[in-house]
Every structure is written in C-alpha cells, then in structure tokens.
Amino acid sequence: MIIDTHAHINFDAFREDADEVIKNTLAEKIWMILVGTDYKTSKRALDLANKYEKGVYAAIGLHPIHLFSTKNHGDDYDFVSRSEEFNYDLYDQLAKFEKTVAVGEIGLDYFHIDRGDDVNLVKKKQQEIFYEQLLLAANNKLPVIIHCRNAHDDTIKIINDFKKEYKHLLPKDKPWGVMHCFSGDEDLAWQYFNFGLLVSFTGLITFSQQWDDLIRKLPTDKFMVETDCPYMTPEPFRGKRNEPLLVKCVADRIAEIKNISSEQAAEITAKNAIKLFNIR
C-alpha cells in the first residue's frame, strides 16, 4: 500500500470524474488524503471521503493565498484566488468529523502576493490566520499540513512561538505535522524535524536531482510522499493532469535514491502517514 498524503481531487480539475479517479486509485491499493484550501474545497474533500469506508480521508483548512482575491501565476498554471475570512467555528465543525485527519493546507505564501497589495498587511494577516489554524488543529488533536513558499524564516518563527505557548496541546511521542511539498535543504529539513514535523516529497524529485543527497541521508521515519495533484506531475507524465495513482512514481524515485526496493519505500512512507494522521 502507498498513501498519497496530499491530493486535490476535491478541485475543479476533477469535477467530472472525481469518483472514477478515486475508485481506480483504491483498486491499486493506494490511499489518499484530500486536502482543502478554503471552506468550499474543505467541505468537498470531506464529502468525498465520507463516500468511502476506508482509504479516502480529508484535511480541512484555509490556504494563505485565499485570504485575499488575487490573480496568481504558477509554474504550470494560472488561477484566481477567492477571498475568504477565516471562521474558526465553521472549520471547527468540519474538524469534528471522523474522516477529517488533519488541518491543512495552511501556512504562509509570499510568492503569490499581488503586487498591488500592501505586502506587510498581507504577510501580517497570513501569519495571524496560520497561528489560529495551528491552534484549531491542536484543540482538535489533529496534525497540520503546512504550506510554505518564500517564507521559511517567518514560518519557523511562528511554529517556534506556537510550540512555546501550546506545547501542552501537542503530542509528545509522535510528529504533529508535515511540511508539504518540501523543497528546502538538509539544514532546513532538520530545523523542521526538531520541531516535531515531517517533510513530504512530490513529483518534483522525479525531474530534478536537487534533493537526491538530502533524501539519501534522511532517516526513514522523517518523510512521506504525495502528488499535490492535479499539479506537480512526475516524470514521465509531465504535461498531463496529475493523479494519486502517480504517487508510485515519487515512491519509486525515493527507492532508487536510497537504494531500497519500491515495496520498501511504499511501506516506509505509508507507515509514517498512518502514524501522523492516525489513519485506521
């Protein structure tokens, strides 16, 4: 079994065939966590997860790019983000459902700040809502899925401040979150490990060797795999819509780098996901 720890089947890219994609994926013994980025997609993730007895789970949260309405330009896609005011009580309701296994995707994103915005105001609001959602997760005894782009210094400061204030709410014997789509170096990875977080790799590692040395050195209990579909499609499928089935490409690449079997890579990363997200 492999677990795709970060999939967006709840996005419009899968509106016409979400259930077909999920069923085909489950048939290949691949489980998935559907990750929300605002209230609408968080609720849709939970609605989809509730259709299946096991193998499909939800994460609920408000992504930093949805705090303001902006036109965003990605590496392989353009999109318009919708502005949403964070409502703790609404997300708290979603957090209570059995199929909700994490709060995410939350964090900081300074890359997609619109040039017409007051940069300091945007950053301040992102930081405040990130902190609120860390507390939402801790109060519900849920792990967090953290997004960070061009903002590691502030992300580390917020996590450090949060841990100092709410250490009593965090688990003592297991990780309490993951840095999604990790693209940092070894030093940065260990800073997050020391906070009690894991890192997760996407198809990015299949078309860049930048992280080979890091992956080769990583202890087996510190990382997971994901697709971030429909984005970040791995080799040899670049240019096509990414799907949870392709998480096998990420696991296979890790196996190649660490000189272990694909089965071992799948087992290691699935075990880490099951422990972090308390998946049954």
Secondary structure, 3 states (H helix, E strand, C coil): CEEEEEECCCCHHHCCCHHHHHHHHHHCCEEEEEECCCHHHHHHHHHHHCCCCCCEEEEECCCHHHHCCEEEECCCCEEEECCCCCCHHHHHHHHCCCCEEEEEEEEEECCCCCCCCCHHHHHHHHHHHHHHHHHHHHHCCCCEEEEEECCHHHHHHHHHHHHHHHHHHCCCCCCCEEECCCCCCHHHHHHHHHCCEEEEECHHHHCCCCCHHHHHHCCCCCEEECCCECCCCCCCCCCCCCCHHHHHHHHHHHHHHHCCCHHHHHHHHHHHHHHHHCCC
